[in-house]
Amino acid sequence: MIRTGIVYRSSLAVCADAGHALEQRGIPNSNGAENMRHIILHYHILKNAGSTFVSTLRRNFGDNFATFDSPRYDQLLRPQALVEFVKERPNIVAISSHHFFPPVPEIEGIQFHEVLILRNPLDRLRSMYDFFRRMEATENPLTVEAKRLTLPAFLELLIQIRPNLITNAQVNAIVNRGGRFPDQGDADRALRFLKSVAAVGVVEAFDVFALSAEHSLRAVFPGCDFSYVPENISPRRKGDLQSRLRQLANECGQDLYQKIVSLNQYDTNLVEAAAAESLRRSREIAFSSFHVRELRTRVIRQKLLSRITNNQSRLQRLWKRATRIISKPVSSHTSIR
């Protein structure tokens, strides 16, 4: 677990204008900041590598990390609920939420550092279908329908009964809190929002996101380490995005595929802009191939630690089961011949 605090100047020495860049992205760089409470706020959009990032937050902050979600799968949380949540939990320094989206409330003495990860919208829809098929049925009817329907039929169903989930859903979440179908003005606002958040990235370039997020947030959370273990990955997932999109087009047929493409043009543009912004930030702070290799070394280490921990847990379960069997009394009616 890392120590939290305010260490600006040493972190900002990487480049001369980094202080201004951090201020633009919501990380303060001013006198008196020692009195400010800082909280990472991760917008966990479904199937956008959120579980992977959440695992890094939990590892870094332990009991000072919390999820902030509604008891209902389809109920968003209001700004006042976030105000009450953080005031009732003065130890919390990092939050992830499926059900809270911008804008953040202004709270005296508290600074939120927003984190946003986006994903190609078509690839995201495919992953969402696979996820609903794998998970146990819940009150969300899509967890039932995904098991019953083929992928094309499932996507057609979304178009008919849940068009908000298949039509520029990421732009919709960011600027409308999921409330209406985005227009060009919404798309423009979403593009501007990317530049205001503390950390932004895309699933396909997660390493670039992790490095730039570490740099930005270490100004406030020294030593934060966003090396990761991929979580909640679809089985048999093809390695590169273009292969997955070709597979999706083959399964859907060109008519349905092109329909989905047209329904998600704003999202596609937003994801491309997020990738460009994440890359721009990494270049701004002079990341090199050395930094990428160093991160990947840390990723390998985290994967090994995770494997060891999982094996230990499995052995503990087996040992408990064996102990119960061994300690079970032998029936007095059992005869030995």
Long-range contacts (C-beta under 8 A, 24 or more apart in sequence): 1-59, 1-60, 1-61, 1-62, 1-64, 2-60, 2-61, 2-221, 2-222, 2-223, 2-224, 2-225, 3-222, 3-223, 4-38, 4-61, 4-64, 4-93, 4-220, 4-221, 4-222, 5-220, 5-221, 5-222, 6-33, 6-34, 6-36, 6-38, 6-220, 7-218, 7-219, 7-222, 8-33, 8-219, 11-215, 11-218, 11-219, 11-222, 12-219, 14-215, 14-285, 14-286, 15-284, 15-285, 15-286, 18-284, 18-285, 21-281, 21-284, 22-216, 22-219, 24-195, 24-196, 25-195, 25-196, 25-197, 25-198, 25-199, 25-216, 26-111, 26-112, 26-113, 26-114, 26-196, 26-197, 26-198, 27-111, 27-113, 27-198, 27-216, 27-217, 27-219, 27-220, 28-111, 29-219, 35-109, 36-109, 36-110, 36-111, 37-90, 37-109, 37-110, 37-111, 38-93, 38-110, 38-111, 38-113, 38-220, 38-221, 39-86, 39-92, 39-93, 39-94, 39-95, 39-110, 39-111, 39-112, 39-113, 40-93, 40-94, 40-95, 40-112, 40-113, 40-115, 40-198, 40-217, 40-221, 41-95, 41-97, 41-100, 41-104, 41-112, 41-113, 41-114, 41-115, 42-94, 42-95, 42-96, 42-97, 42-115, 43-97, 43-100, 43-101, 43-102, 43-114, 43-115, 43-116, 43-173, 43-174, 44-96, 44-97, 44-98, 45-98, 45-117, 45-118, 45-119, 45-169, 45-170, 45-173, 46-98, 46-124, 46-128, 46-131, 47-119, 47-124, 47-127, 47-128, 47-131, 48-117, 48-118, 48-119, 48-124, 48-170, 48-203, 49-117, 49-119, 49-203, 49-206, 49-230, 50-96, 50-98, 50-117, 51-231, 51-232, 52-206, 52-228, 52-229, 52-230, 52-231, 52-232, 53-96, 53-115, 53-117, 53-226, 53-228, 54-96, 54-231, 55-228, 55-229, 55-231, 56-210, 56-225, 56-226, 56-227, 56-228, 57-94, 57-96, 59-225, 60-94, 60-221, 60-224, 60-225, 60-226, 61-93, 61-94, 63-91, 64-91, 64-92, 64-93, 64-94, 65-92, 65-93, 65-94, 65-95, 65-96, 66-92, 66-94, 66-95, 67-95, 67-96, 67-97, 68-95, 68-96, 68-97, 68-99, 68-100, 69-97, 69-98, 69-99, 70-98, 70-99, 72-139, 73-138, 73-139, 73-140, 74-140, 75-99, 76-100, 76-101, 76-177, 76-178, 79-103, 79-104, 79-105, 80-105, 83-107, 86-110, 93-221, 101-173, 101-174, 101-177, 101-178, 102-174, 102-175, 102-177, 102-193, 113-198, 113-199, 113-216, 113-217, 113-220, 114-196, 114-197, 114-198, 114-199, 115-197, 115-198, 115-199, 115-200, 115-213, 116-174, 116-193, 116-194, 116-197, 116-199, 116-200, 116-201, 116-274, 117-200, 117-201, 117-202, 117-203, 117-206, 117-209, 118-170, 118-200, 118-201, 118-202, 118-203, 118-270, 118-271, 118-274, 119-170, 119-202, 119-203, 119-204, 119-271, 120-202, 120-203, 120-204, 120-241, 120-245, 120-268, 120-271, 121-168, 121-169, 121-170, 121-264, 121-267, 121-268, 121-271, 122-245, 122-248, 122-257, 122-260, 122-261, 122-264, 123-203, 123-241, 123-244, 123-245, 123-248, 124-169, 124-170, 125-155, 125-158, 125-166, 125-260, 126-151, 126-244, 126-248, 127-234, 127-237, 128-165, 129-154, 129-155, 130-234, 130-235, 130-237, 131-232, 131-234, 134-234, 134-235, 151-248, 151-251, 151-252, 152-251, 152-252, 152-253, 152-256, 155-252, 155-256, 155-260, 156-256, 159-259, 159-263, 163-263, 166-260, 166-263, 166-264, 167-263, 167-264, 168-263, 168-264, 168-265, 168-266, 168-267, 169-264, 169-267, 170-267, 170-270, 170-271, 171-266, 171-267, 171-270, 174-270, 182-266, 184-266, 186-266, 187-266, 187-269, 187-270, 190-266, 190-270, 191-269, 191-270, 191-273, 194-270, 194-273, 194-274, 194-277, 195-277, 200-274, 200-277, 200-278, 200-281, 201-274, 201-275, 201-278, 202-271, 202-274, 202-275, 202-278, 204-241, 204-275, 205-275, 205-278, 205-279, 207-292, 207-295, 207-296, 207-299, 208-278, 208-279, 208-282, 208-287, 209-278, 210-295, 211-282, 211-287, 211-291, 211-292, 211-295, 212-278, 212-281, 212-282, 212-285, 212-287, 215-281, 215-285, 215-287, 216-281, 225-298, 227-295, 227-298, 227-299, 227-301, 227-302, 228-299, 228-302, 229-299, 229-302, 229-303, 229-306
